[in-house]
Amino acid sequence: MLLHVEDLNIEFHDHIVPETVVYDFDLDMDEGEIVGLVGESGSGKSMSALAIAGLLSRHDAKKRGSIIFMGEDILNCPRETLRGLQGDEISMIFQEPMTSLNPVKKIGWQVEEAMRIHTDKTPEERKKRALEVLRSVELNDPERVYNSYPHQLSGGMRQRVMIAAAMVNTPKLLIADEPTTALDVTVQAEVVKLLKRINREENTAILFISHDLSLIRQLCKRVLVMKGGYVVESGDVEKIFVNPEKDYTKRLIDSIPKVILDRD
C-alpha cells in the first residue's frame, strides 16, 4: 500500500467560528494506481489533496486522522521528514501554472529546483535531466523552453513544464489538482494522454482532482465523489457512470455536455 488515509478531518481556525471543510475522509492507493477525486468548488477535494501533499499549514488548520505514505505519518512526522518527501516522492501540479511558476526565473532553473533540493547532481547532470523531462512531456525544442521565461510560453506549454518539474525526480505519487481547467478542450485531452503515459511508463500513482467527471472517466479506474466535505460515493468509475447511487453524482453526470454530431 502506497498511501493510506483514514478518518481525515480538516478544521480551519482563521475565522471567529472554526470551520470544518473535510469530514472522515478515507483513501487507499496502491503503487501505479490512478484515482479520481471529483466534486464542485468547496467540496473539500483540494483541501484533502493539499493535506496528503503536506502543504496545509500546521498553524492555520487542525487536522485529525492519519495519512500514511510509504510508512510515514505525514500529519505527525518531523518537518525534515516531510520536506524529504515533498518534491521527491510526492509531487503536485496545480490548476494555473502562471501563479505556480516564478515569472522572473527561467524554465530550466525551475525544473531543476527539486534536483537541487533532493539530489547531489552536478549542474551539468541537472541540465541533462531537465532537458530529458521537458522532452518526455512532448515539448518541442526543449533547449529553447529551458532558456525561456514562463510568459514566453503558451498555457498548454506551461502546464507541460509543471508536469516535467513534478516528474523530474520520478515521484511515487503525483497529485494533479485541476490541472486542465485553464486549458482548451484539445489541450486538456493532450494533458490527460500525457498523464496516462507517465503512469504507464513510470508506474507513478496519480491522484487526479477535478470537477469534470468526463475527464475522470478518461483517466481514472476509481473515483471518490465529494460534496460538502464528505465522500458521498466511491468505487469503480464505469460502475458509477452506469449506475450512480446518489442524486448528487447523477447531477454531476447529467451536467456533462452532450455533443451531438451532424451526420449529414
Secondary structure, DSSP 4 states (H G I P E B T S, - for coil): --EEEEEEEEEE-SSSS-EEEEEEEEEEE-TT-EEEEE--TTSSHHHHHHHHTT-S-TTTEEEEEEEEETTEETTTS-HHHHHHHBTTTEEEE-S-HHHHS-TTS-HHHHHTHHHHHH----HHHHHHHHHHHHHHTT-SSHHHHHT--GGGS-HHHHHHHHHHHHHTT--SEEEEESTTTTS-HHHHHHHHHHHHHHHHHH--EEEEEES-HHHHHHH-SEEEEEETTEEEEEEEHHHHHHS--SHHHHHHHHTSPPP-----
